[in-house]
Amino acid sequence: MRAILLSLPLAALLLALPAADNAAAFPPDAIDVQTDTVRPEDDLLFTSVRHLASQPPAGEQWRPEVFAMDLQTLQHHRLTFMDTQVMRHMAASPDRSKLAITRILGDTNGSTNIDELDDQVIWIIDLPSGKAWPLTEDATSAGAGGLDWLDDSTLVFNRRALGDSQYDLATANYLTGAVTLLTNTPTIIETDVGASVDGDLLSYIATDTTDILGSDEFGPLFKSKVWVMNADGSDPRQVTDGGALIGRAGPLSAGDYDPELSPDNSKVVFGRAVALGANDIDPGDPIPPAGTHRVYTADVDTLQVAELTQNDSVALIPDWDFDGTIYFAEIAITAEHAADPYLGIATTSEAGGLTRLEPFPPQDIWKGALVAKLLPSLDSDSDGALDPVDPCPADPDCDADTFSDGVELHMGADPLLACPVDTLPDNEQPDPWPPDADDDRAAEIGDVIALFRDIVLIPAAYQPRSDFTADGSVNVGDVIAGYGGGKILSSCS
């Protein structure tokens, strides 16, 4: 009875509390917008004006929207309905519930064109709720050349103060906008940033403004080159030299652009200007022709470069899928392509070639995709392994050994085999049972020493094989995860 009496004031207090305000989850400047959500079968984002009843009149600025496409059926649906914006780049969060987009404010540099050289603002769109808000502050331009997500909360992009020409790389929380600078390089312009699938690495373009290769009526000519670095901004390293061509391709100096890492982080795919004077999309404007751009790859370690496409058009913003297919946008709409025009999504691979994915009849060329970017892959069983690399996408532990497929793949263990096939030590690769370092079917003190002696006790360089929590670090928590709960001195069969 006394307990009941004591609980009454608490119950009254709880009842008196105001109802939770779901709107408080979003910034105060969030607005309501119409949206659709990404579907499980969707694979690719692209921008287009195909939602319009007819092609925009000559001289009118195109205002594309974001669409999602199922690459198996090529069926697509519209995700955004922002209408009045001029949008360039977009990226979906790993959970596919949020979009980050760049909105170009207008002709802020007085060139008479609205393009990448104008000031830009990053917006976040929460698709399920239909809320949208500006992420970056009024006094900056951000997102030029691209942006990406490191995780479901963190965006990576470039930014500069208005009136400045030097972009640095930064991260920000998508809700608070709190910014962390990754670079601070007064003479280097960093653009076109992309994140690796695992969120560990960044690829980006760096342009050294002290290395002037010439000049024209628009200013000095530079060389843009592909670089990679760790996601925290450490260990930046150059991958390409930007190619031999010197001149201006559209408003930018000829060089390399739009890098994206392969799913295994071993290579980077990018676009390169290979010829000038061609593909003048608007002969009436003062901007030089866009030139010819092709898709290339470079090995991150050996720096070996390979040309994949042999097009005479503009191939831009490539992205690399798990199956080896590389998706990009091709622009072939100028006079030299009158016999075989195209605007839209195209594909290639390391074997080379170019395949057009959505060939429209000439009168509907305007409906083609302008920018394409792959959606993050699903992790259907929430085991930490994305479906394309998960041997059992519907089962978080294929071999039922109590270690998830995601952990075993991260460690380099075998997610399909719960125990070694025999007791002979060190004769199976990869190790079937994570605690058993010498694959003799027993988890012993010697296994603990083999996996943790050099790392925990010295410590030494990080080794994924010892990372039982798959969190990118090794400590006593990994020892517990690997050998706690009775696993030490146990065996498998």
Steps between C-alpha positions, in 0.01 A plus 500: 500500500782739593670432166178582317461826690859599429452434130200730467697829505744357246215396274346846530833657412540281194146580385571870538799491271436644151478261209820440310549748218623305199577824320775565754701228327561738209670842488275801562535618140375169356218537250236258376561361151344231288713184477493133417718240672768273360368150437689176576537422131650841414870505406582842353426867545492738207389854426281592205230737379291214357221583743418803284240481226744632241860611459579831673507788249835606358680732741302383803693349789437128547386410851545125541350276766638179655372161385572145618539209257487121519787397272347157434182639345604864435179604676537827683306738722540859610635568851510881522259777413708810573392670173668841525852381576798459272645173622829337404624216724329260739580207728291267716587408858599136565155426643352656181259720699670835437627690199767767496479728197684807376294800396662769287389842616517669161757675285700619799829549313357711216591255222141501360493123560384296797766235555746344744689829540198669659424495872318191624308391809458144629148394591392191689173326412356247745294289262263317741395819681502739206724748683781698338748755632822679403806339657763761419502857620428810292859626510642196321477314173502123538467178303670604176578196288325254729431386854453170681407331828754337732222349712134566570582819692809643335534673166829579325528789255710802411440854618639851469412844625299710255737709294783252549610264221669231710287204603598279795350164594279464807251274673178600672222344703191499280274632777713753686723611214801492736803511270839333535767608253700218342733723301627855535707563189506866395652431157318172419141477373332176607181389324306197374522303824363147530502244784596134473232237558639421846536868592873464566641694203426812299577566136513859381647745254783732603612794289822680593449868420872572524566267205385726213527335158382793290217749478213610280233770506336326796811485715782261589499136388564231761501122516245306708621166636349204685600457865388264776525526877360345815152611600642695796716709266826317569745351250410695182669357193498583130374235256498668154683781321193645326606395150706677236233735364537870586217741432143573599220243479184699556549734797769280658862421422551167325588221740345221704161519670234312699699213658329208675670207672433141398307293759825338619684835516777375270425728205334827417286582198491855367435720198781661299498774235680360195421758227400866478271688265228234465153462656402867515161457664410869474691669213336829587659535843855622563609179677743279303370165370483221755756289314513121495499315831559127544484256790827377651613292796814520711646249744530666841827319580681463166349820351456318167239680286267334247263662249165318489287687247582621150215748467514838327228635728502617862509214752479623856446411866567123494406268788616142559260214589584177683463291183765706320257710297585870488207738453537856374319770303574550130425826320499470120252766391709745296528531123777242462267237652198576281509152345502323837399734782468397862446648843481271797637208697775289345716215625848360458731263687871429532467305176418831327221601264192717543136390522212745500233403751203716403498591130217748439377592151657826377195710584519380863874528556435774755347240735837333560684489830738787579684357802497139625612355834457152641285453806667343805450124502262344750598286797179297509591284800673781696817296550743768388554344157339674203282275286730495193783345705293308755490126416170476687319835472198367691699331781730702728711193591532263204705236678327535841831541686369802704718742301302710251580491131595867516754439776649197324531682168660797675748271677579298191346182645273259310131582560387174336698255712453469878799276564822388326469183293784334699724555802819565306626845604534790259390318186174680424460852366291690592452381856151348534449568874610850609643411846709219348804681359681183398185314379555190713137500628598632844488849653805502723731741677735471203228640274448796731874569502524464122219750438563753777861487618638749250192720497380522861825460689743700283278642324564479125316573178131424477410157358139422398554131590507600870200736478220284641272804537564622144527859619838588350697474825635217714488500881391290795143509371610291204661244731171471688295481180724229361564286805247595765187308577681169533667504158854483640619140538202385294495323166282476194387203296 
